[in-house]
Amino acid sequence: MSNNRNIVQSSYLTAPQQQQQFQQQQQYQSYVNQPDMSNMHHTIATRMSDEESDEEEDQINIDQITYNSLIIEAYNAFQRRDLKVSIDFYLKALGEAEKYQNIERISLIKSNLAVIYFHSCQYKQAEQQLKEAADLLKQGSQRSDHRSALQVKVYANLAIVNIILNKFDEAIQANDEAMNTIYSSKDIQKRDLLEELVYLYFRFLSFESMGNGIFDNAEFKYDEPTLACFYSSMALNRELCNDNQAALTYHEKALKMWEQINDPGFALLTLKHIIQISQQYSDQQNIVQYQNRMNELLKHPDFKGVNPDTLFKKFEEKIKCAKQITSVLKRTEQQSVKQFQSQVNKSILKSNIGDILNEYGEPLWKQALRLRLCTSISYSRSLLKDEKIDKKQREAISLGMEQMQKTIFMLKNEKHPLVEKQLMQMPFTKTAIDNLKAAVNRLKKMILTVTYLEAFDKLQDYMIDKSRMSQAFKQQKRVDTLINNAYKYVMVGDYLLKCNKTTNGRLQKFFQLAPDSTLRWTSRERNINKKDKIQYYCMQDVKGVLYGKHTDVLQKSFNKKLEPWLCFSLVLKSRTLDFYCEKDQINRWLFALSEETKRKNPTAFVLKPSQVLWRKMKMILYYHFVDPHLTSKERKIKHSFVKAIIAFNRNGQKLPTEKDKKKK
């Protein structure tokens, strides 16, 4: 009977994972045998990129390497079901942890030892290790997320062991301690801890995910022993949830499988469950049938000398205690689902880092973690080539490399959802994810740059040309606006001073650019439309437009005081028409008459608006800052515009006022 434990004991611990995850009955709590990876980034120097270099990470922590190595060896031995070797490694790791009085590590190791003792049917030793771990975790007022999760695991395992040892009050008390730990934890962690507790008991994250316990095509997914465990576990789950009909169905399937693989121990205990449930339905015919089958099994040599009453003693009390714990958990989940829902949405499992799969079906966080570990291994190899590293450090680095290689292997094969959740939440993993995303973004930009570089260049050239065209268009639009406004003004007409050639004087005349492209003038504005009282010239006869004092008429002595930037001339076939304007007139008349002349006589000499404004500035500066200091002979010589600019700057970039002129 040493290999045929009570199905209540076994099934309550090894209830199935979700259909794809359940592999074998004795995988219970293998995830607690994980190495302590929360400080993996302190194991060896991990300067894998410029973003990650840190002085603290450059230190080789030999003690950490030794501890992690022992934990991994213990885990691997447990996976091989070499329990004795696993215990030896855990005891060595316990000695390393006790050197530094690390309460959480010591408690973790004791919890793992309890799991191994349980699988070795050494329930008393398992209970002792769990109690010691629970007492250690109670020490100190400082609480952490890791400590809370570890306490939940310890108390849940203790509750299970106490049920097996028939210590039902202690089992209820241990479960209450686990619930109190959840209630006193951070709000954002409560949902995760409750899921973890339910998973420890039932291998489901919640009763909701357990559903009605109906799974299709399970027969095609597992071998016979695993399928037998699956049916027994699901039967017990349904029984604890008071779904007796589904429990009976699964027990019958499990009984068939246990008989096929010739395991009389589990077959006997399954029959006991079936009889217990059938009694509630008062199905006497089936009860008698199952009782006869159980009596036949008791004749098996393995049960020689075993008293059935002793064998099934406390059976109903075990089920009752387990149901009581189940009821508490189910009620808590129903009451807390709304409260925890918002916290779940904020957890890292709800983020998109786990949604991106590679070609092997791995989520992004696993890819990032494996990449960072592989990079750390590569960096460690480069450190080993350094002759300055002493023998002790070299051994530590080699041990760390071996440890990380085993961790990568473990990461590939681990499917436990709670372990994956813990790995995802490690700072080491989060940093690895950030580094991978940054590297992907850099690579993406590089690929886009190389792929579309020519297109980018053409697009950039196009945008530059478009910008230039846009600027030219805007400038031309402003020029057209100036010319159009000037046209409107001169077609209405205004008074100008007309400088005469033969008479020494200037006459004020009213000038107008008529719609028939003739420049008309008369003495009075009211006569401008009377043909017998006006004079005119056709604009097509104009040979050019001169700005400034460039004609003989404007250079006569009696016109000496006229400002040159207010004078302009129309060049005709045999003479010129010379004008003097007011300050607000000159631009309009020059713009309009130049444009009209160019339209009617494309070969005529005219000035563009920009040329008009440039020459106007030069004439103003010459007039105020250069000409007053020159003699009549010197004025005939062309002087550099630089002189005018220098004088203008010396005057504070201001034109002389009338007072300044009088002082001179």
PEQUIDA-V143579 format. One record per residue. N is the residue number from 1. SS is DSSP state (a for helix, b for strand, c for the rest). Layout:
n->(N;N)
ss->(SS;SS)
//
This chain:
n->(1;2;3;4;5;6;7;8;9;10;11;12;13;14;15;16;17;18;19;20;21;22;23;24;25;26;27;28;29;30;31;32;33;34;35;36;37;38;39;40;41;42;43;44;45;46;47;48;49;50;51;52;53;54;55;56;57;58;59;60;61;62;63;64;65;66;67;68;69;70;71;72;73;74;75;76;77;78;79;80;81;82;83;84;85;86;87;88;89;90;91;92;93;94;95;96;97;98;99;100;101;102;103;104;105;106;107;108;109;110;111;112;113;114;115;116;117;118;119;120;121;122;123;124;125;126;127;128;129;130;131;132;133;134;135;136;137;138;139;140;141;142;143;144;145;146;147;148;149;150;151;152;153;154;155;156;157;158;159;160;161;162;163;164;165;166;167;168;169;170;171;172;173;174;175;176;177;178;179;180;181;182;183;184;185;186;187;188;189;190;191;192;193;194;195;196;197;198;199;200;201;202;203;204;205;206;207;208;209;210;211;212;213;214;215;216;217;218;219;220;221;222;223;224;225;226;227;228;229;230;231;232;233;234;235;236;237;238;239;240;241;242;243;244;245;246;247;248;249;250;251;252;253;254;255;256;257;258;259;260;261;262;263;264;265;266;267;268;269;270;271;272;273;274;275;276;277;278;279;280;281;282;283;284;285;286;287;288;289;290;291;292;293;294;295;296;297;298;299;300;301;302;303;304;305;306;307;308;309;310;311;312;313;314;315;316;317;318;319;320;321;322;323;324;325;326;327;328;329;330;331;332;333;334;335;336;337;338;339;340;341;342;343;344;345;346;347;348;349;350;351;352;353;354;355;356;357;358;359;360;361;362;363;364;365;366;367;368;369;370;371;372;373;374;375;376;377;378;379;380;381;382;383;384;385;386;387;388;389;390;391;392;393;394;395;396;397;398;399;400;401;402;403;404;405;406;407;408;409;410;411;412;413;414;415;416;417;418;419;420;421;422;423;424;425;426;427;428;429;430;431;432;433;434;435;436;437;438;439;440;441;442;443;444;445;446;447;448;449;450;451;452;453;454;455;456;457;458;459;460;461;462;463;464;465;466;467;468;469;470;471;472;473;474;475;476;477;478;479;480;481;482;483;484;485;486;487;488;489;490;491;492;493;494;495;496;497;498;499;500;501;502;503;504;505;506;507;508;509;510;511;512;513;514;515;516;517;518;519;520;521;522;523;524;525;526;527;528;529;530;531;532;533;534;535;536;537;538;539;540;541;542;543;544;545;546;547;548;549;550;551;552;553;554;555;556;557;558;559;560;561;562;563;564;565;566;567;568;569;570;571;572;573;574;575;576;577;578;579;580;581;582;583;584;585;586;587;588;589;590;591;592;593;594;595;596;597;598;599;600;601;602;603;604;605;606;607;608;609;610;611;612;613;614;615;616;617;618;619;620;621;622;623;624;625;626;627;628;629;630;631;632;633;634;635;636;637;638;639;640;641;642;643;644;645;646;647;648;649;650;651;652;653;654;655;656;657;658;659;660;661;662;663;664)
ss->(c;c;c;c;c;c;a;a;a;a;a;a;a;c;c;c;c;c;c;c;c;c;c;c;a;a;a;c;c;a;a;a;a;c;c;c;a;a;a;a;a;a;c;c;c;c;c;c;c;c;c;c;c;c;c;a;a;a;c;c;c;a;a;a;a;a;a;a;a;a;a;a;a;a;a;a;a;a;a;c;c;c;a;a;a;a;a;a;a;a;a;a;a;a;a;a;a;a;a;c;c;c;a;a;a;a;a;a;a;a;a;a;a;a;a;a;a;a;a;c;c;c;a;a;a;a;a;a;a;a;a;a;a;a;a;a;a;a;c;c;c;c;c;c;a;a;a;a;a;a;a;a;a;a;a;a;a;a;a;a;a;a;a;a;c;c;c;a;a;a;a;a;a;a;a;a;a;a;a;a;a;a;a;c;c;c;a;a;a;a;a;a;a;a;a;a;a;a;a;a;a;a;c;c;c;c;a;a;a;a;c;c;c;c;c;c;c;a;a;a;c;c;c;a;a;a;a;a;a;a;a;a;a;a;a;a;a;a;a;a;c;c;c;a;a;a;a;a;a;a;a;a;a;a;a;a;a;a;a;a;c;c;c;a;a;a;a;a;a;a;a;a;a;a;a;a;a;a;a;a;a;c;c;a;a;a;a;a;a;a;a;a;a;a;a;a;a;c;c;c;a;a;a;c;c;c;c;a;a;a;a;c;c;c;a;a;a;a;a;a;a;a;a;a;a;a;a;a;a;a;a;a;a;a;a;a;a;a;a;a;a;a;a;a;a;a;c;a;a;a;c;a;a;a;c;c;b;c;c;c;c;c;b;a;a;a;a;a;a;a;a;a;a;a;a;a;a;a;a;a;a;a;a;a;c;c;c;c;c;c;a;a;a;a;a;a;a;a;a;a;a;a;a;a;a;a;a;a;a;a;a;a;a;c;c;c;a;a;a;a;a;a;a;a;a;c;a;a;a;a;a;a;a;a;a;a;a;a;a;a;a;a;a;a;a;a;a;a;a;a;a;a;a;a;a;a;a;a;a;a;a;a;a;a;a;a;a;a;a;a;a;a;a;a;a;a;a;a;a;a;a;a;a;a;a;a;a;a;a;a;a;a;c;b;b;b;b;b;b;c;c;c;c;c;c;b;b;b;b;b;b;b;b;c;c;c;c;b;b;b;b;b;c;c;a;a;a;c;c;c;a;a;a;c;b;b;b;b;a;a;a;c;c;b;b;b;b;c;c;c;c;c;c;c;c;c;a;a;a;c;c;c;c;a;a;a;b;b;b;b;b;c;c;c;c;b;b;b;b;b;c;c;c;c;c;a;a;a;a;a;a;a;a;a;a;a;a;a;a;a;c;c;c;c;b;c;c;c;a;a;a;a;a;a;a;a;a;a;a;a;a;a;a;a;a;a;a;a;a;c;c;a;a;a;a;c;c;c;c;c;a;a;a;a;a;a;a;a;a;a;c;c;c;c;c;c;c;a;a;a;a;a;a;c)
//
